[in-house]
Amino acid sequence: MKEVKVFKNLADLSLGCAEFVFQEIRMRMHNNGKVDCVLSGGRTPELCYRNLASLLDSESALVNGINWFFGDERWVPVYDNASNAGLIKKLLLNSLDVPEDRVHTWHACEKDQFKCADDYNRLMERLFIDQGRGADILLLGMGNDGHTASLFPDAVVLREEGEFDAISPDITQNAVAVYVTAIENWRLTLTPNFINRAGCIIFLISGEKKQESFRKIINGDDKLPASWIKGKNVYYFITQDIIKESMGKEPESWPLTISLQN
């Protein structure tokens, strides 16, 4: 199933997404007794994480059953202001007193790029792939250029022997180190091979500069990395400025829900 949920503004999107994730956690916790949740970095989900923290604050039984992972990481230590894990800890995890053994970071800059990615790849193998399953809930963003996680259009994937392969949807590893020419820096990222196994994939997308890339991915343009995400259940939580040119009159109630063909 693919579905677009259109919100009037980022504040409404952030609350709506937090409530959606909260209910997904509740449902999956009831069914399985635990939940594995992969979080996205970037600016768009910040308010969503604050809202989710408020919703989970009085639900210690839920919090104690959640394992937290990160879809990608910048090549900075966790205490750096640019760290995805560092920011998400401040916005969400620290306020919930989540034990460190339930928070699985990339340990960026603690080893070389390949080793950090390979360790996360092996962690994903052990906790998910070897058990024939994927993450329960996985959040993603999308950049103006159509990148998601740190799957950038111009990125190259580091191989152990120090050589590089062009990024593609066919990467067999679950986690890789990539060099991104556009920003002249390293990133660590999960791959479509892992992401597409998730039970529930949620994109958070806001900003009119993303109109063209969003139009391409929902129309099946496979050139952009965000279009490589083809999981069983994919939800696009977007603000109205993403599709304002095709909306016509404002809907009578928000959010506007649009079902897409798989």
C-alpha positions in Angstrom: 0.0 0.0 0.0 1.1 3.5 -0.8 -0.7 6.5 0.6 -0.1 10.3 0.7 -1.3 12.3 3.7 -1.4 16.0 2.9 -1.3 18.5 5.8 -1.8 22.2 5.9 1.6 23.1 7.4 4.6 21.6 9.0 3.2 21.9 12.6 0.1 19.9 11.6 2.3 17.4 9.7 4.6 16.9 12.7 1.7 16.3 15.1 -0.1 14.0 12.7 3.0 12.0 12.0 3.8 11.7 15.7 0.3 10.4 16.5 0.5 8.0 13.6 3.8 6.6 14.8 2.5 6.4 18.3 -0.4 4.3 17.2 1.8 2.1 15.1 4.0 1.5 18.2 1.0 0.6 20.3 -0.4 -1.8 17.7 2.9 -3.5 17.1 3.8 -3.7 20.7 0.5 -5.4 21.4 1.2 -7.9 18.6 4.9 -8.6 19.2 5.8 -7.4 22.7 8.5 -5.1 21.2 9.1 -2.6 18.4 12.1 -1.8 16.4 12.0 1.8 15.2 14.4 3.5 12.7 14.6 7.3 12.8 15.5 9.9 10.2 17.8 12.8 10.7 17.4 16.2 9.1 15.3 19.3 10.0 11.8 18.3 9.0 11.2 15.6 11.7 12.4 17.7 14.6 8.9 18.8 15.8 7.6 15.4 15.1 10.1 13.9 17.6 9.2 16.5 20.2 5.5 15.6 19.8 6.3 11.9 19.9 8.3 12.4 23.1 5.2 14.0 24.7 3.0 11.1 23.6 5.3 8.5 24.9 6.2 10.3 28.1 3.5 8.7 30.2 3.7 5.3 28.5 6.7 3.6 30.2 5.5 0.2 29.1 5.8 1.2 25.5 9.1 3.0 25.9 10.7 0.0 27.5 9.8 -2.2 24.6 11.2 0.0 21.8 14.7 -0.5 20.2 15.9 2.6 18.4 18.0 2.8 15.3 19.2 5.5 12.8 18.7 5.5 9.1 21.8 7.4 8.4 24.5 9.5 10.1 26.9 12.3 9.2 30.6 11.7 9.6 30.8 13.5 12.9 31.0 12.2 16.5 27.7 11.8 18.3 28.3 14.9 20.5 28.7 17.2 17.4 25.8 19.5 16.7 25.5 18.0 13.2 25.0 14.4 14.4 21.7 12.9 13.6 21.8 10.6 16.6 22.9 13.5 18.9 20.0 15.6 17.8 17.4 12.9 18.1 18.7 12.0 21.6 18.1 15.6 22.6 14.7 15.9 21.0 13.3 12.5 21.9 15.3 9.8 23.6 16.9 11.6 26.5 13.5 12.9 27.7 12.2 9.3 27.8 15.3 8.0 29.7 15.8 5.3 27.1 18.6 2.9 28.2 21.8 3.1 26.1 21.5 -0.6 25.2 18.3 0.2 23.3 19.8 3.0 21.3 21.9 1.7 18.4 24.1 4.5 16.9 26.6 4.2 14.0 29.6 5.2 16.2 30.7 7.6 13.5 34.3 8.7 13.7 35.2 6.1 16.3 36.6 3.8 13.6 37.2 4.3 9.9 34.3 4.8 7.5 34.2 1.2 6.2 34.4 -0.3 9.7 31.6 1.8 11.1 29.3 0.9 8.2 30.3 -2.8 8.3 29.6 -3.0 12.0 26.1 -1.5 11.4 25.6 -3.9 8.5 26.5 -6.9 10.7 24.1 -5.6 13.4 21.3 -5.4 10.9 22.1 -8.9 9.7 22.0 -10.3 13.3 19.0 -8.5 14.6 16.8 -8.5 11.4 18.0 -10.4 8.3 19.0 -13.6 10.0 15.6 -13.7 11.7 13.8 -13.2 8.3 12.3 -9.8 9.2 12.8 -6.0 8.8 12.3 -3.1 11.1 8.8 -2.4 12.3 8.7 1.4 11.7 11.1 3.3 9.6 11.1 7.1 9.1 12.7 8.9 6.2 13.0 12.4 4.8 13.6 13.6 1.3 15.9 16.3 0.0 15.3 18.7 -2.8 17.5 16.5 -5.1 15.4 13.4 -4.3 17.9 11.8 -1.8 16.6 9.9 1.2 18.6 8.7 4.2 22.1 9.4 2.8 21.4 7.8 -0.5 22.4 10.8 -2.6 22.1 10.8 -6.5 25.9 11.4 -6.9 27.2 9.3 -4.0 29.7 6.5 -4.4 29.8 3.4 -2.1 33.1 2.6 -0.3 34.3 -1.0 -0.9 36.6 -2.6 1.6 39.6 -2.5 -0.7 39.3 1.3 -1.0 37.6 1.3 -4.3 34.2 2.8 -5.0 30.9 1.7 -6.8 28.2 4.1 -8.0 25.2 4.1 -5.7 22.3 2.1 -6.9 19.1 0.4 -5.6 20.8 -3.0 -6.0 23.4 -2.6 -3.2 23.4 -6.0 -1.4 24.7 -4.7 2.0 22.3 -3.4 4.6 24.5 -0.5 5.6 27.3 1.3 3.7 29.7 4.2 3.9 29.2 6.7 1.0 31.1 9.7 -0.3 28.8 12.5 -1.4 30.4 14.7 -4.0 27.8 17.5 -3.7 28.8 18.1 0.0 32.4 16.8 -0.3 31.9 14.6 2.8 31.2 11.1 4.1 27.9 9.7 5.2 26.8 6.4 6.7 23.5 5.0 5.5 21.1 2.1 5.4 20.4 0.8 1.9 17.2 0.0 0.0 18.0 -3.6 0.6 17.3 -3.1 4.3 14.8 -0.2 4.2 12.4 -1.9 1.9 11.9 -4.8 4.4 10.3 -2.5 7.0 6.7 -3.1 8.0 5.8 0.5 7.9 7.8 3.2 6.0 7.0 6.9 6.6 8.4 9.8 4.6 8.2 13.3 6.1 8.4 15.9 3.3 8.0 19.6 3.6 8.9 22.6 1.4 7.9 23.7 -2.1 11.4 23.2 -3.5 10.7 19.4 -3.2 7.7 19.6 -5.6 9.5 18.3 -8.7 11.3 15.5 -6.9 8.1 14.3 -5.2 6.2 14.4 -8.5 8.9 12.2 -10.0 9.0 9.6 -7.3 5.2 9.1 -7.1 5.2 8.8 -10.9 7.7 6.0 -10.9 10.9 7.8 -11.9 13.5 5.4 -10.7 16.4 7.8 -11.2 16.0 9.4 -7.8 17.0 7.5 -4.7 13.8 8.2 -2.9 12.0 6.3 -5.6 14.0 3.2 -4.7 11.9 2.8 -1.6 9.2 0.3 -2.5 8.3 -1.3 0.8 5.0 -3.1 1.5 3.5 -0.1 3.3 4.8 3.3 2.4 3.2 6.6 3.7 4.2 10.0 2.4 3.4 12.7 5.0 3.7 16.0 3.1 2.7 19.6 3.5 0.3 21.1 0.9 3.0 23.2 -0.7 4.5 20.0 -2.2 1.4 19.5 -4.4 -0.3 22.9 -4.3 -0.3 23.3 -8.1 -2.5 20.2 -8.5 -4.7 20.5 -5.4 -7.3 22.9 -6.8 -9.5 24.2 -4.0 -8.5 23.7 -0.4 -10.1 20.5 1.1 -12.9 20.9 3.7 -10.9 19.0 6.3 -7.2 18.0 6.9 -5.3 15.9 6.3 -6.2 15.1 2.7 -5.5 11.4 2.1 -4.6 10.1 -1.4 -4.1 6.4 -2.2 -1.5 5.6 -4.8 -1.2 2.5 -7.0 1.7 0.3 -6.1 
